[in-house]
Amino acid sequence: MNAGKMAKAFWIFMVFLGFTLLLLGFFTGDIMMWLVALAIGILVRYCAYDLLFAKYDQKIAQVRQKYAQRKDGGPS
């Protein structure tokens, strides 16, 4: 496994860990788990957003561009 795939796998694991801690904190009422899940979410947002969601953002940008062209009276 190359470094890029390892990094992506690590951040995906962190997303699932944060989600799991959020659920556990909800069911147990433990605020500390919520805070840890929030910290993980912030880390993922600022450190790995481009790595995890770049393809999705490009796809959505293309769909929006096609929609804007169609809305502006482009070819039907």
Summary of the structure (lengths in Angstrom):
residues: 76
radius of gyration: 18.2
end to end distance: 45.6
largest distance: 55.9
contacts: 174
relative contact order: 0.11
helix: 87%
strand: 0%
